[in-house]
Amino acid sequence: MTKNFKVIRETRGDVALFKLQGYLNDLGGEEVERLFQEEVGRGFKKFILDFSRVAYINSIGVSFLLGILETTRDGDLMLCFTALSKINEELFDMVGLKKYAFVFPTNEEACAYLNGR
Amino acid sequence: METAKLLFVFSTLSELGQEITSAGNFKRTVRASLHMMLGTLSVVRGGIFSSRNGNLDYVLLASRGIRKGDPSILKVPKETARHFRNHPEVFTFKSRTGAVRALLEANPLLSTRLQAVLGVPLQVKGEPVGLICLGPKLEPAPFTAEEKKILSVLAHQIAIALHHQRLVEDLKEKVRENRKMLENLRYIYDDTIRAFAAAIDAKDPYTRGHSARVAQYTVAIGKELGLPDEELEGYYVAGLLHDVGKIIVDKEIINKKRSLTPKEFAEIMKHTTAGYQILSSIRFPWSDVPLIAKWHHEKLNGQGYPDGLKGEEIHLGAKIICLADAFDAMTSHRPYRRRLGFEKTLKEIKKNVGIQFEKEIVTAFFRVLKKEIEGKLEEQRIIPNLDKHFDPRVIHSLLELTIAELSS
């Protein structure tokens, strides 16, 4: 299990923000999905996943993000990805993750977008 | 396939290979494999199952979509099992062939929870090992031929992991069975030797239990001397069988109530070499057992029999058994005399240090006796076998004094 992966959970009004740090490349990444489901259970409907400090994502990491996207789609929720590196953005494009989330350069821009909805 | 996608697939294959060949936890490996597959193919639900019961059951190993409380075993109709065995390739649940339809009908959760779209039976060298079921992709689009090929390659890797695990489990089971069998053999072996020893002692009502006691005393002394367990086991067996040669000695001589004539004594002496010959034909795990039995009447001063060995020439086991044997003989009734008291026995042993018995062995023996009287040993091997008519305080101080004397 990756010890260099962690999730910091914050709230910005009615937006739940998850700051991901490290390598999203093994079962340790399950934590993101678990926390996401927890916030859904608490009634949050707007989410931001901040990738500014994510160094690497592999197929296992993609799988957990797919789980989050499925919940988003089925639960009529809103999800934004922020601060994606070029390589991660290309990966998200390739596996179809970008089609079900909004992508912004910063958390502020994502928050502004979500608050305007 | 575009280059980026190809690289992504290769990278997954490489990571899957590492995961499978790592010595990690099997369940974790299967879960990681499942997520690698889902992530690579952009699939949101899926499960990996392991076959058992002649391929008629599939046990869930990892899934996304199946919830706690859902059945964790898929029932596999015979026709499906047969079909999978003959067609271990990627199939679509939509195809609704008889075999697939039967599987779906027997297991509603494949439709409800997994929304199964693609499946692939897992086989290694023609042997079914499991099944992979995948649900829909995130994007509502059919699987391409390339994606099915990717699934086929990933599934093959996962099948190997399942197969390896099965081999490991089989091996573990065999080890368990062998260990149990060995344990049973050991019980039979121990019981046989004990029964044999009892049969020897039964020749003389006065020596009933003698061999068992000698074996116990031998182990007690050996333990005190710090001998390793394996050696002690051998000494225990030698203690039980040290008198086996008596089976060739006339019962009349063994049970004679008066002193033996020189001819009769010569007859008795034969039991050591006879014992050696009998025991030499047995393949003991401890090769010294026959020699120990042969030399248990040798004396330190060279006046013993059968070989008249001296000091270091005598096997340590034989020297220990010599003392244990003498102690039990002195503390037991004999046809020709009553037993000696405990105190008198200890004095007699001390008197023979350097003549018949080795000093270090006697010291160790006395230390064990002292510890047993003090109640310091978990298992008492000697005192419980003795006549209770002795004053522990007197014996204790005698032992203390003798130990100090012998150690100086």
Interface residues (C-beta under 8 A of the other chain):
Chain A: N25 D26 L27 N58 S59 I60 G61 V62 S63 F64 L66 G67 L69 E70 E90 L91 M94 V95 G96 L97 K99 Y100
Chain B: E2 A4 K5 F8 S11 T12 E15 R28 R31 A32 L34 H35 M36 M37 L38 G39 T40 S42 V43 V44 R64 K137 L138 E139
